[in-house]
Amino acid sequence: MIKVLVVDDQALVRDGIASLLALSGQVEVVATAANGQQALQLLNEHDGIDVMLLDLRMPVLDGQGVLDKLDGSGPAVLVLTTFDDSQALAAAMAAGAKGFLLKDVSMETLVEAVEKLAGGGRFIQPGLTETLARRMLAGEAGLPADSAPALSEKELEIIKLMAAGYANKEIANTLFKSEGTVKNQVSAILAKLEVRDRTQAVLKAMSMGLL
């Protein structure tokens, strides 16, 4: 059984998702949380959670805040939201989320996504990646579409993995580098793109057509 934590501030949505997953016969909902702070506490209390279904907009601590605090550690995170928001998707993936779904998906798609993440994969709802790319190229990310800076092939490899939600340790393992080397290269990418953090780097790279 796949062990899941469901995090959403609306009780009806939270309980509904938990019930649907239980009906699948393949998922055990270990616990539910109404905000990000509760979610972090529950992660400390429960071992072996495979996937966390995480709403982005919540009181106390929102979904992006949870992702930032986890920093790539913990269970695989599947973001569930009612908003088709290109910036939110890019920011969540850059912070380590492995999947992104709108809440109106079918039970079959939800279960498929949970299974994919539990198996170490990634899942973005069909159509969202195309929507994201169109919006980024149209400049809707709110970042200037300047001429692309000269990133090396190695730096392009790294920023593509950043956009896919890889943490520094995962990037290091994938590219057979030390984590320290990856950190230095990420810092160089931020400097070249003239941004403050990984999320802004991914957004700007997308707006420039680098991804």
N, C-alpha and C positions, 0 to 999 in steps of 0.2 A: 504493500500500500504506500502511496505517496503521501507524505505528511505535509500539510499546508497550514499556513497562518493567513487569515483574511483580515485586512485592515481597511476600514471604511467608516466615516463618521456618521453615516445614515444607517440606523439599526435595520430598517426594512431591506436595504440593499445588502448589507452585511449578512444578515440571516438568510436572505434569498440565495445569495451566491453559495453560502455554506450548504444549504439544502440541496441545491442543484449538483454541487460537487459530490455530496454524499450519495446521491442517487446513481452516480456513475459506477459505483462499486469499485472504483480504482483509486479513490482519493479519501484520505482521512483528514478532516478538518480538526487539527489539534487544539486550536484556540482562535478567538477573534478579538480584535482591538478597535477602539473608536477613534484613536489618534496615533500619531507617530510615537509619542512618548510611551504609551501603553505597549505599542508594538516592540519597542526596544527592550522594555522590561520583560515581556513574554519570551523574547528570543533568549534572554539570559536564563529564564526559568525552564524552558523546554529544549531538550537536546534533540538533534536529528531532524529538525524541520528542513524539508527539501526545497520548498517553494513558498515565497511570501507574495500574496496578491495585495497590491498596495495602491490605494487611492492617492491622487496627488494633492487634492485640495481638502485639507482638514484643519481643525483648530489645534491649538497647543503646539504641535509640531507637524508640518505638512510632509507629503511624500518625498519631495526633493530634499528636505531636511534629514529625513531618515536615510536616504541614499548617501548624502554627504557624510553622515556620521558613520555609516557602515564602511564606506570607502572601499567597496569591492569585496568585503568579507561577509560572512554569514550566508544565508540561503540564497538561491537564485531569486531575483525579484521580477515579478510580472506586474507591470503597471496597468491598472484599470482606471479609465477615466471617461467622463461623459463628453469631454471636449476634444475635438480634433485639432489640437494645438501643435503646430510645427516646432515652436520654440520649446515647449514642454517636452515633446518627444526627444528632441536633440539633447536637451539638458539632462533628461533622465538616462538616456543611453550613454552619454558621456560620463555620467556619475556611476555607471555600473549596472543599470537595469538590463536584464537579458531579454525582456519581452515587453510588448506594448499593445494593449487591446482597448477598444471602446466598449462601454458596458452593454451595448445593445447586441453583442455577438451572441451566436447560438451556443447552447450548452456543449454541442459537439466541438465547436471551435475552442471554447474555453478549456475543455478537458484536453484537447489536442495540444494546446499551448502549455498547459501544466505538465503534461507528459514530456513534451519536448524539453522544457527547462529542467525537469527532474533528471533527464538523461544527459544533461550537460550542453544542450543545444540552446538556440535562440529562436524567438518567434515574434514577428511583427505582423499585425493584422494586414492581410492583403489589401493593397490600395494605399495604405498609410505612407509607405516609403516613397511612392510616386508623388503623393500629395506634398510630402515634406520637401522633396527635391524641387518640385515646381515652385513652391513658396520661397525656398531659399534662393533659387536662381532669380526670382522676381524681386528679391530684396526685402521680403516681408519679415526677415529676421531682425530688422532694425539696425543692421550693420552696414557700413559703407562697402559698396561693391568696387573696391579699388582694383588696380591691376594686381594679379597674383604675385606674392613674393616668391623668391627663388628658394623653394624647399628642396633639399636633396632627396634622392630616391629613398634613402633610409628614413628620412623624416616623414616622407609621404606614407611609407609603410606604417610608421608609428601612428600618425594621425588617423589613418583609416581604421586601425585597431581601436584607437580612442573613441572614434565615432561609433564603433560596434559595441562599446561598453566595456572594453577590456581595461582592467586596472594595471598599474605598472608591473606588478608581479606576473600577471598573465601575459603581458606584452613581452616581458623578458623571457619567459618560458617559450613563447611562440617563436621568437626571433633568435633564441639561443644567445641571449645577452645577459649580463648581470643587471640586477634591479637598479644599481647605482648608475650604470651607463644609461639605462632607459630614463631615469629621472633627469639626468643631465641633458639628454636629447629632447625630452619634453620641455624643459626650461628653455632650450634654444628655440624650439618651435613657438613657444609663447612670446619670446622676444621678437622673433621675425614677424609674427602676425600682429604684434603690438597689442596683446590682450593680457588679461590678468590671470585667467584660469583655464582649465581644460574645456569647460562648457563653452566659453566664449571662443576658444580656439576652434572647436568643432563647428560652431555656428558660422564663424567667419570663413572657415575653409569651404563650407558648403555654399555660402553666398558667393564665393569667388570661383566656384566650379572646380575646386581641387578634389572634391569627393564625388 
